[in-house]
Amino acid sequence: MWTWQHQDWPSFRYDTEAFRPQVETFHLKSERLMGRIEALPADLQADAVIGLMLSEAIKTSAIEGESLDRDSVRASLLQLIAQDSVAPRHQDEKAAGAAALMVDVRKHWAEPLDDALLGRWQSMVVVHQPLSLVMRGLYRNAPEPMRIVSGVYGRERIDYEAPPAATVYQEMALLLDWYNRTNPLTAKPAEVISGPVRAAIAHAWFELIHPFDDGNGRVGRAIADHALSQSLGYPTLACLATAIERNRRQYYEALQQISRGSLDLNPWIAFFIDAVNQAQEVAREEIDFVLGKARFWERYAGQLNTRQSRMVSRVFAEGTKGFEGGISTRKYEAICKCSRATAYRDLSALVKMGVIEPLPGGGRNTRYQLRKAWPIDIHSTLERAPEVQR
């Protein structure tokens, strides 16, 4: 029996008091994260926020098995956020849609949810294809069951079957009424639910209804971000999708466990709030990366030649995970358009300067990584940056 077939559906059972310590941790981490952002110079604040959104746009798609081009997503974010007319243009609709979703969720965090807003978010992440039968911007209406299957062709296993399309609008009406009624910005005190718990319930409830033909996972995680933002009173900085992508298997297992029979959401909520708190740590790493990058250029200003600067910029463009496989002589040649001898000479100079260091076990084909030895000290940055917004 699927959970939505339970006679008490959708009267979920959960104990909000059981999660009080985790919720307190969430608010403490959120305050520290916002303080870390506000302590940065204004230009680095913008870089940090874009970096957080870039990571989320890429990872929320990666959870669904979809790979996005990092440069294309970043270009779209620059165009949408900074109104940057010189940002590079591209034809990657998936990247543009993922970026648009991140921006729109942050823009409308304080507003109530409704069918139209959710439909807009779904249409952003589902690219139009002329011959596709997938509905964009509207809930599914096909008479065939909406099923999630796994396994090889001919031996598929039904992992989940959602409520029939004929009941989707009714199901969503119940969810949206509950969600907006418990909005901490407008709700009666007796109806307020702590942000992480409300986000966990809303995400689970939405995924169980599975109202769209496609894009449910990405829209569901956007709803969770929306709920967390409303609990904080400002757009959340937590990298929820990035944290979930790191624990993708456990995430799907947790969702599958709540899809069958029981209305008890306590195990799911415990898992989800842990992911939310991990997401704040991921965001802190992203913010420290932005500051570390700024400290690097400050330290090595004027010491690198054009080719070396190009290579370092290319590595930084990959984000916190760095350059996959490290920096090799061959990669240096390709990126900097130079000879092998020049690449070898430039890399050797970077090693002597302490910019890069060999990866372990290099042997004859030595590969390098950027050293992460530049101190992350926000207070020292503050002393040199009178323009900081306090």
N, C-alpha and C positions, 0 to 999 in steps of 0.2 A: 504494500500500500504506500503510495506517495504521500508526502506530508499534507499536501493540499486536499487529499481525500479524507483526512481525519475529520471526524464529526464536529470537533471543536475549532477547526480551521476558521480564521487565522488567529485564534486566541493563544498566542505564544506564551510560554512560561519561562520566566527568568527572575533572578534575584539581584536587583540593582545594588543592594548593600554588599553583596559578595565581592564586588569589583571596586569598592571604595579605594583601597590602596593603589590599584592600577590607575584609576581615574585621577587620583591626586598626583601620581607620577606624571601622567599625561600633562596636566596643567603646569606642573613645575618645569618639565622639559620644554613646554611651549613658551613659557615666559623667558626661560634662558635662551631659547633659540631666537625669539624676537629681539631680546636684548643684544644678542650677538650681531644680528643684522643691523640694528640701529646704531651700534658702535662703529660700523664701517663708514668710511667716506662715502659720499653720495654716489659717486661713479661705481664704487665697488658694490654698493647696495643693489644697484640695477643689474650688475653682472651676476651677483649671487642669486637674485630672484629668477633671472632668465636661466641660469644654470639649473636651478631646482625644477623649473617647469620643463626644461629640455629633457632632463633625466626622466621625469614623470611621463612625458609624452611618448618617449621611446619605450619605456618599460611597461606601460599599460597596454601597449600594442604587442610587446614581446610576450606577455602573459598569454595572449591569444595566438601565439605562434607567428606573429607578423613582424617582419624586420623593417625598420624605417632608416632612411639615410639621415645621419646626425646633422650634416651640414644643411640639408634641406629643411629639417625641422627648426634648426636655429634661425635660418633665414626667414622662415615664416613668423617665428616669434618676434624677431626684430621688427618686421613689418607691422605686426599687429600691436605690439606693446609700445615700441619706441617711435612708431610712425616714421620709421627710418626709410626715406625715399631712396637711399643708396644701397640698401640691403639687396643682395643678389636675388634675382627672380628665378623661378624654376617651375617645372610642370608636374611636380610630384604632388598629386592631389591627396594621397594618404598622409604625407607629411604635413601638408597644409591643414588638413582636417584635424589631425591630432593636436597640432599647435592651437588651432581655433578652439578646440574643446577646453584646453588648459586655460586659455584666456577668458573664455565665456564663463566657466565655473567660478573663477576668481572675481569676475565682474558682477555676477549675479548671486553672490554668496548669501546676501541678506534677504533675498526675495523668496516667497513661498514657491514650492514646486507645483507644477501643473503639467497636464498632458502635452501642451505646446512646447514648454521649455525642454522637457525630456525628449520630445520628438526632434527638436532642433539639435540637441546634443547627439542624438543617434545619427541624424543625417550628416553631421560633421565627420563622423568616423567611418561611415559606410559610403564608399565611393560609388557614384552613379555608373552603372554599366548598362548599355542599351538593351541587351537581351536578358538581363537578370530579372528574376521574379521577386527578388528581395524588396520588401516595402521600405521606403526611406521616409522618416518623419512621422510615420503612423504605426499604430500597433498592428500586429499580425492579424490576418483574417482568413487564412487558408483553412479549409476544413480538415486537412490532414493533421495528425498529432505533431506537436513540436517535440522532437526527441533529441537528446544528446547521446551519441553512440560512440563506441570505441571498438578496437579490434580490426582484423583484416577483413577485406571485402568477402562477403558470403558467410562470415562467421562473426558478424557484428554483435556487440553486447549493448543493450540499452542501459545506459547509466542513469538517465533521468527522462521522464516525460512530464512536460509542463501542463498546466490547466488548459482546457480547450479554448480556441480562439474566441468562441462565442461569449466566454465569460471574462475575457481579459479586461475590458473597460470597467466592468463591475469590480473586479479584483483590484485594479489600479485605483479606483475611486476610494476603496477602503484604505489602501496603503497611503495615498496622498492625504486623505482626511486625518489619519493618525499622525502622519509626518508633520503636517502644518499645525495641527493642534498641539503638538509637543515642541514646537519651535521655541527655544529658550528666549528668543527676542520678543515674543508676543504671548507666550502661553501663560495660563494661570499657574501659580506656584505649585499647586497639587499635581499638575500634569507635566511638569518639567522632568525630563530624563537626562541624565548626564551625557555629555556629548559623545564620548567613545561608545557608550552602550547604545545610544540612539543610532549612531552611525552603523554599528554592527547589526542591529535589528533591521534597519532600513535596507542595508545591502543584502542581507540574507533574504528578506521578504521579497525584494525586487527580483533577485535571481531565481527564487522559487516560482514566481509568476512568469518570468522570462517573456516579457510582453512583446518584444521585437523579433523580427525574423533574424536579425544579426545585430551585433554591437552591444548585446546585453551586458557583457562583462565590463566593458569600458564605461558604459553609462552607469552601471551599478557602482563602480569605484568612484565615479564623479559624484554620485549621490553621497557616498561616504565622506568625501572631501567637503561637500556642501554642508553636511551635518556637523562635521568637526569645526568648520569655519563659523557656523552660527553659534556654537558653544563658546568659542573664543571671542567673538565680536570683531573678527578680522579674518582675512583669508589665511587658511592654514599654510604653514611652510613645510609640514611633514611630507616626506617622500613616500607616501603609502604604497603606490604601485611599485616603486623601486624595491621596497622592503618585501612586498609580496612576491615579486619576481625572484628574489633570492630564495624564497621558500615556496616555490610554485607548486611542488608536489603536495606539500602539507596543506596548502591553501585549497586545492581541488579536493583533497581527501576530506577536509573539514566541511566543505560545501556538500559533498556527497553524503556525509553522515547526517546532515540535517534535512536531506531530501526524502528520507524514508521514514514514514510513520510517526515519529515523536515530534511534539511541539516544544520540547525542552531545548532552549537556545543557550543555556549556560555554558556548555563546552565550546560552542562556536564563539560566544562573546569573549570568553577567556582567551581563545586563540587570536581573535581579531584585535583585542586591545593590546596584546603583546606585540602584534604586527604594527599597530599604530605607534607604540612607544619605540619600537625598533626604527620606524620611519623617521622619528625625530633625530635619532642618532645618525641615520643616513644623511639627513638634511644638514646636520652639523658638519659632517665630513665634506659635503659639497661647499658649505660656506668657508670652511677652513682651506679648501682647495683654492677658492677664489682669492682669499687673502694670501695664501702661500705663493700663488702665481704672481700677485702684485709685488710681494717681497722679493721674489726671484728677479724680476726685471729691475727692481730698485737696486739690488745687490750687483747685478752684472751689467748695468747700464753702460753702453759704450765699449764693452769688452768683447762682444761677439761680432763676427763678420756677418754679412748679409745671409750667407748660406746657413751658418750656424743658427742665426735668429729664426730663419724659416723652418728649420728642423724642430727647434724647441717649440715654436708656435704650433707646429703640426702635432706634436706630442700633447701639448696642453689642450688642443682642440678635441682630443679623445676623452677628456674629462678625468674623473678620479681613477678610472681603471687603467689609464695610461695606454701606451702603444702595445697592442697585442703582439706577442712574440719578441718584443724589444726592438731596439734600433740596431740594424745591421748596416754593414758597409753598402750592401746592395740597395737597401731602402734609402739610405742617404743619397746615393747616386741618383736614384729615380726622383726623389722629391726635390733635390737641389739642382738637378740637371748638371752634374759635374762628372769628372773622371773618377776612376777608382782611387788613383793616387791622391787626388784632392780630397776625396771623401775620407780616406784613411788619415790624412794629415789633419783635417778638421776635427775628426773624432778624437784623435790622440790629444789634440790641444784642449778639447773639452774635458777629457779625463784629467789632464794636468791642472786645469782650472777648478776641478771639483764639481763641474756641472753634471757630468754623467759618471756612472760606474758600471763595471761589467756585471752581467747577470751570472749567477752561479753555473758552473759546468759548461762554459762557453767553448773551450777547446780551440781548435783552429778557426771555427766560425763564431768568433766572439760577438755577442750581442750586448747592448747597453740599455740602461734605464736612467731616467733622471734621478739624481739624488734628492731625497726628501729631507734635507737638513736645514731648511730655511725656517727659522722660528716663527710659530704662529702666535704672535703677541699683539692682541688687539689694543692693549693699553699703550704700547709704544707707538702703534699706528695713530692712536688718538692724539698723542703729543705732537705729532708732525702734521696733523690734518685738522686745521681750525674750521674747515667747512663741514665737519661731521654734524649730522642732524641728531641732536640729543632728544 
